[in-house]
């Protein structure tokens, strides 16, 4: 199987497995317990927190471990909003956020919170003029993803954070797709809170973090004494060890990004040469190195994914949480793409294990399967 769905999840790095196994069998006590084994676990937790902080450019006290990015996003938005002044109760979300994050936006709106959305241009990039105009003195929080999970488009979070701070608001960034694929430093990113999830960079599922800048008020959403009282629940020490090990194992992110981007470009150019009806969404925008969102004429995503499955190639029709549904992608819809074209879109997301041989195989085997279908599609068009 050739795995080209790294934006959905990634395989565990060998170093992560090696780091987690001894902890699962030997450091299993509760970190809040006062006995010897509990204190040993507590010391290990402190050491892993320091490692995560060092690798992400923050202070250990700024790391809140969560069950993943979804919880971190909810904690950030609900917690920061609850800590905002009464005259600041408007929240701005990006219009192409992850589907799960937009469900939170709709839930807030249903509860009476004023929610507005930052629009994007047809190429998937943020409409900067519109964003700046929306950030006013009544805004409590701006929540914007660092990189889109479907198109890979990078968002100008530092610029938006500067505007938010100038207006007296706080800035939350969902960096789920960004961290591990691009160089990240919390100290200089401009955000007040950043969400991440380990399984997007070859760590375990069920563990993530919210990085929260010291001094920014946040009311906990799960009560308890853990995580300095900001997130209740016994810490998942094996998962935390895995998260830290995954960050350690990333190595030279710049070199890896350059290698993967070259493979992505080779894939896109090769498909466009072999199948001229291939259209790559957001091809001219700054994107994550491994994300390619494209369509082959008007061929439905189901047809293309079936052919890929025959070739033992794993890809997707967009975000994993919404793949297989009949509704068009909200990301592409926000870009002004028609429903028919959105439903003809597939996503390849390359990762650390992707090789030039994988790309060459796809370029050799996929076009002969799709070309006859595209001819039929053209002949049947009105």
C-alpha positions in Angstrom: 0.0 0.0 0.0 1.2 3.5 -0.9 0.0 5.8 1.8 -0.8 9.4 0.6 -3.2 10.5 3.3 -0.8 11.9 5.8 -3.1 14.9 6.6 -5.6 12.5 8.0 -3.1 10.7 10.3 0.5 9.5 10.2 2.1 6.1 11.1 4.0 6.0 14.4 7.7 6.8 14.0 9.9 3.9 15.3 11.5 6.2 17.8 8.0 7.0 19.2 7.2 3.3 19.8 10.6 2.7 21.4 10.0 5.7 23.8 6.5 4.7 24.7 6.8 1.0 25.4 9.0 1.2 28.5 6.7 3.9 30.0 3.6 1.8 29.4 5.1 -1.1 31.3 7.3 0.6 33.8 6.1 4.1 34.7 2.4 3.6 35.0 1.6 5.2 38.3 -0.7 8.3 38.6 1.4 11.5 38.4 -0.7 13.0 41.2 0.0 10.2 43.7 2.4 11.0 46.6 4.1 7.6 46.8 7.4 6.8 45.2 6.0 5.4 41.8 3.7 8.4 41.6 6.5 10.8 42.1 8.7 9.0 39.6 5.8 9.5 37.0 5.5 13.1 38.1 9.2 13.7 37.4 9.0 12.0 34.0 6.0 14.2 33.2 8.0 17.4 34.1 10.9 16.2 31.9 8.6 15.5 28.9 6.9 18.9 29.3 10.3 20.6 29.3 11.2 18.7 26.1 8.0 19.7 24.3 8.4 23.3 25.4 12.0 23.4 24.2 11.1 22.0 20.8 8.1 24.3 20.3 9.7 27.5 21.5 7.7 28.0 24.7 8.0 27.8 28.4 7.1 24.5 30.2 4.4 26.4 32.1 2.8 27.4 28.8 2.1 23.7 27.8 -1.3 22.3 28.6 -1.6 18.6 27.6 -4.9 17.6 26.1 -6.5 14.6 24.4 -5.8 16.1 21.0 -6.3 19.2 18.9 -10.1 19.1 19.0 -10.1 19.4 22.8 -7.3 22.0 22.6 -9.4 24.1 20.2 -12.5 23.9 22.4 -10.5 24.7 25.5 -8.9 27.7 23.8 -12.0 29.2 22.3 -14.4 28.6 25.2 -11.8 29.3 27.8 -10.5 32.5 26.3 -14.0 33.7 25.5 -15.1 33.0 29.1 -12.2 35.0 30.4 -12.9 38.0 28.1 -14.4 41.3 29.3 -18.2 41.6 29.1 -18.0 44.2 26.3 -15.9 41.8 24.2 -18.1 38.9 23.2 -17.7 38.6 19.4 -15.6 35.8 18.0 -14.1 35.5 14.5 -13.4 32.2 12.9 -11.7 31.4 9.6 -14.3 30.4 7.0 -12.2 27.3 6.0 -11.4 26.0 9.4 -11.6 22.3 10.1 -15.2 21.0 10.0 -15.0 20.1 13.7 -13.9 23.6 14.6 -16.7 25.1 12.6 -19.2 23.0 14.5 -17.9 24.8 17.6 -18.5 28.1 15.9 -22.1 27.1 15.1 -22.7 25.9 18.7 -21.4 29.3 20.0 -23.7 31.1 17.6 -26.7 29.0 18.7 -25.9 29.9 22.3 -26.1 33.6 21.5 -22.5 34.5 20.8 -21.9 36.8 17.9 -19.7 34.8 15.4 -18.3 36.1 12.2 -16.2 34.4 9.6 -13.0 35.6 7.8 -13.5 35.0 4.1 -11.0 33.7 1.6 -10.1 34.5 -2.1 -10.8 32.0 -4.9 -7.2 30.7 -4.5 -7.8 29.8 -0.9 -5.8 32.6 0.6 -7.2 34.8 3.3 -8.9 38.0 2.3 -6.6 40.3 4.3 -8.6 43.5 3.8 -11.9 41.8 4.9 -10.1 40.3 7.9 -8.7 43.5 9.0 -12.0 45.3 8.7 -13.8 42.6 10.8 -11.4 42.9 13.7 -13.0 45.6 15.8 -13.0 46.7 19.5 -15.8 44.3 20.4 -13.9 41.2 19.3 -12.8 38.9 22.1 -11.0 36.3 20.1 -9.8 35.5 16.6 -9.4 31.8 15.8 -7.6 30.9 12.6 -5.9 27.8 11.3 -2.2 28.0 10.3 -2.6 25.7 7.3 -5.7 24.3 5.7 -6.1 20.5 6.0 -7.7 20.1 2.5 -5.9 22.6 0.2 -2.7 23.0 2.3 -2.9 26.8 1.9 -0.9 28.7 4.6 -2.6 31.4 6.5 -1.0 34.7 7.5 -1.5 34.1 11.3 1.2 36.6 12.3 -0.5 39.5 10.5 -3.9 38.6 11.8 -2.5 38.3 15.3 -1.0 41.7 15.1 -4.4 43.2 14.1 -6.1 41.3 16.8 -3.7 42.5 19.5 -4.0 46.1 18.2 -7.8 45.8 18.7 -7.3 44.4 22.2 -8.4 40.8 21.2 -6.5 37.5 21.7 -5.4 35.2 18.9 -5.9 31.4 18.8 -4.2 29.4 16.0 -5.1 25.8 15.1 -1.7 24.5 14.0 -2.7 20.9 13.7 -1.6 20.6 10.1 1.3 23.0 10.4 3.5 21.7 13.2 5.7 18.9 12.0 5.6 20.1 8.4 6.9 23.6 8.7 9.3 25.3 11.2 7.3 26.5 14.2 8.3 28.7 17.2 5.7 29.7 19.7 7.7 32.6 21.0 7.7 34.4 17.7 4.4 33.2 16.0 2.4 36.0 17.4 -0.5 33.8 18.7 -1.7 33.7 22.3 -2.8 30.1 22.1 -1.9 27.3 19.7 -3.4 23.9 19.3 -1.6 20.7 18.1 -2.1 17.0 17.8 0.6 14.4 17.9 -0.8 11.9 15.4 -0.3 14.5 12.6 3.5 14.2 12.9 4.0 10.5 13.6 3.0 10.6 17.2 0.2 8.6 19.0 -3.5 9.4 18.7 -5.3 10.7 21.8 -2.7 13.2 22.8 -2.2 16.9 21.9 -1.5 20.2 23.6 -2.6 23.8 23.9 0.2 26.2 24.1 -1.0 29.2 26.1 1.0 32.3 26.5 1.7 33.2 30.2 -0.6 35.9 31.5 -3.4 35.3 29.0 -6.6 34.6 31.0 -8.3 31.3 30.3 -11.1 29.6 32.3 -10.8 25.8 32.4 -13.5 23.8 30.7 -12.7 20.6 32.6 -12.3 21.1 36.3 -9.5 19.5 38.2 -6.1 20.1 39.7 -4.0 18.8 36.8 -2.2 21.0 34.3 -2.0 23.8 36.8 -5.8 23.7 37.2 -6.4 24.5 33.5 -7.4 21.0 32.4 -8.7 18.3 34.7 -8.0 14.6 34.2 -5.1 12.3 34.8 -2.3 13.0 32.4 -1.7 10.5 29.6 2.0 10.0 30.4 2.7 7.4 27.6 1.0 9.6 25.1 2.9 12.6 26.3 6.2 10.7 26.0 5.1 9.8 22.5 4.3 13.4 21.6 7.7 14.5 22.8 9.5 11.7 21.0 7.7 12.5 17.8 8.8 16.1 18.0 12.4 15.0 18.7 12.3 12.6 15.7 11.3 15.3 13.2 14.9 16.2 12.5 15.6 18.9 9.9 12.1 20.1 9.1 13.3 22.5 6.4 15.1 19.8 4.5 12.2 17.4 4.8 9.7 20.0 3.6 11.9 20.8 0.6 12.1 17.1 -0.3 8.3 16.5 0.1 7.4 19.7 -1.8 9.6 18.5 -4.7 7.7 15.2 -4.8 4.3 17.0 -4.6 5.3 19.2 -7.6 6.5 16.2 -9.5 3.2 14.5 -8.9 1.1 17.5 -9.9 3.1 18.3 -13.1 3.1 14.6 -14.1 -0.6 14.2 -13.7 -1.3 17.5 -15.6 1.0 16.4 -18.4 -0.6 12.9 -18.7 -4.2 14.1 -18.0 -4.7 17.7 -19.3 -8.1 17.9 -17.6 -6.3 17.8 -14.2 -6.8 20.9 -12.1 -4.9 21.6 -9.0 -6.7 23.8 -6.5 -4.6 26.6 -5.0 -1.5 25.6 -7.0 -0.2 29.1 -7.0 -0.7 29.8 -3.3 1.8 29.2 -0.5 0.9 25.7 0.6 2.1 22.9 2.9 4.8 20.9 1.1 2.9 17.6 0.9 -0.7 18.7 0.2 -2.2 18.4 -3.3 -6.0 19.0 -3.7 -7.1 18.4 -7.3 -9.8 17.1 -9.7 -9.6 15.1 -12.9 -12.2 16.9 -15.1 -15.6 16.2 -13.7 -14.9 12.6 -12.5 -16.5 12.1 -9.2 -14.3 11.6 -6.2 -15.8 8.1 -5.6 -14.7 6.9 -9.1 -11.2 8.3 -8.7 -10.8 6.8 -5.2 -12.0 3.4 -6.4 -9.3 3.4 -9.1 -6.7 4.4 -6.5 -7.9 1.6 -4.3 -7.3 -0.8 -7.1 -3.7 0.5 -7.3 -3.3 0.1 -3.5 -3.0 3.8 -3.1 -4.5 5.5 0.0 -5.9 9.0 -0.6 -9.0 10.9 0.4 -11.8 13.1 -0.8 -10.8 15.8 1.8 -10.8 15.8 5.6 -11.0 12.3 7.1 -13.9 13.3 9.3 -16.1 14.3 6.4 -14.8 11.9 3.6 -17.5 9.7 2.1 -20.2 12.2 2.6 -22.4 13.6 -0.2 -22.0 17.2 0.7 -19.3 19.3 -1.2 -16.3 20.5 0.8 -17.0 23.6 2.8 -13.5 24.7 2.1 -13.9 24.6 -1.7 -17.4 26.1 -1.4 -15.9 29.1 0.6 -13.5 29.6 -2.3 -16.5 29.9 -4.7 -16.0 26.4 -6.3 -19.2 24.8 -7.7 -20.7 21.8 -6.0 -20.0 19.6 -9.0 -16.3 20.5 -9.0 -16.0 20.2 -5.3 -17.5 16.7 -5.4 -14.9 15.8 -8.1 -12.0 16.7 -5.8 -9.5 14.3 -4.2 -6.6 15.0 -1.9 -3.2 13.5 -1.9 -1.1 14.3 1.2 2.5 13.2 1.1 4.6 12.6 4.2 7.9 11.5 5.7 7.6 8.0 4.2 6.7 9.1 0.7 9.4 8.2 -1.9 10.0 9.2 -5.6 9.2 5.5 -6.4 5.7 6.0 -4.9 5.1 9.1 -7.1 6.5 7.4 -10.2 4.2 4.4 -9.6 1.2 6.7 -9.4 2.2 8.6 -12.5 2.7 5.4 -14.4 -0.5 3.5 -13.3 -3.2 6.1 -12.6 -3.5 8.0 -16.0 -4.3 4.8 -18.0 -7.2 4.1 -15.6 -8.6 7.6 -15.7 -8.0 8.6 -19.4 -10.8 6.5 -20.9 -13.2 7.8 -18.2 -12.3 11.3 -19.0 -13.0 10.7 -22.7 -16.4 9.3 -21.8 -17.0 12.3 -19.6 -16.3 14.7 -22.5 -18.4 12.7 -24.9 -21.4 12.7 -22.6 -21.1 16.5 -21.8 -23.9 18.6 -23.3 
